[in-house]
Amino acid sequence: MITIAVTNQKGGTGKTTCSVNLAAALALAGKKTLLLDLDPQSHSTISLGIEKNSFTASMYDVLIGNISLPSTLLKTEINGLFVGPADINLAGVEFEFVTRPNRENVLKNVLTKIIDIDVCILDTPPNLGLLTINSLCASDYLIIPISVGFLPLEGLKRLLDVVELVKERLGAKTKLLGTVITFYDERTRLSKESTEEIQRFFKEKCFKTVIHRCVKIAEAPSHGETIFTYASKSRSAKEFKELGKEVLKYV
C-alpha cells in the first residue's frame, strides 16, 4: 500500500477538495483506495455524503486505541473507495497524545492493520499539529495543494522546513510527490504570475495538471458528492482525472 498525505497548514488551499477527488479518481482508475479523514472539521467525510450521526466510531476512536481501523471503514458511492470518517472528537487527539510514548507514530502503526488497499490518502488538518506530524511520519509521499496568490507562498517555506525536521528527527521517509496548483483563474494576471512562480520554484515537483476555479467543484461537497458523481462532464472532473493519471505513475 502506498500512503499519500495531502497537506498545507494554510486553510483555503483546496486540500480537502484535492484529497476527496484525487481519492475518487484513483478508485475510478481501478485502485482500491482508502481516504482517511484526519481533520476534526470532517469535511472529507461530509463531502462523501456521510452524515455525522450515521457512524458509531471515527478516526478519533482508532487513534486512541478504542477500536481497530478496519472496523471503522465505510463504503462510499464510488466502487473501490472507502473512508475512515472524522468527527469533532478528533480535536481531542492532541491532548490524548501529550503523554503517549512514540506519539508521532500512532497513525503509522495503525496503518499496519490495513490489507488489500492499493492507495491510502490522508486528508490532514490545516495546521502543523500532532495529527499532521503523524500523517507525515505515516506517509510515503506528500502532495501540497497551493492556491494561487502571494500569501499562500509565504507559509510554504515553513511547511517544507517542518517536513525536513520530521524526516531528520523522527525518521520519516515521506517524499514530496508534487504540488498542485488550485483555484487557478486564467482571466487574472495574479493567477498566471503565481503559477509561473510556483512552477519555477518546484520545477518537476509541480504537477502539470492545474485545478481551475469552478462553480461545480465548489457545489459538490454541499451535495455530499465528488465531482465525478456531481458533474462528471465538468472541467473539474476532467482535471482531477488527469491529476489521478499523474499520481498513478508513482503508485
Buried (B, 14 or more C-beta within 10 A) or exposed (E): BBBBBBBBBBEBBBBBBBBBBBBBBBBBBEBBBBBBBBBBBBBBBBBBBBEEEEBEBBBBBBBBEEBBBBEBBBEBEBEBBBBBBBBEBBBEBBEBBEEBEEBBBBBBEBBEEBEEBBBBBBBBBBBBBBBBBBBBBBBBBBBBBBBBBEEBBEBBEEBEEBBEBBBEEBEBEBEEBBBBBBBBEEEEEEBBEBBEEBBEEBEEBBBEBBBBBBEBBEBBBEEBBBBBBBBEEBBBBEBBBBBBBBBBEEB
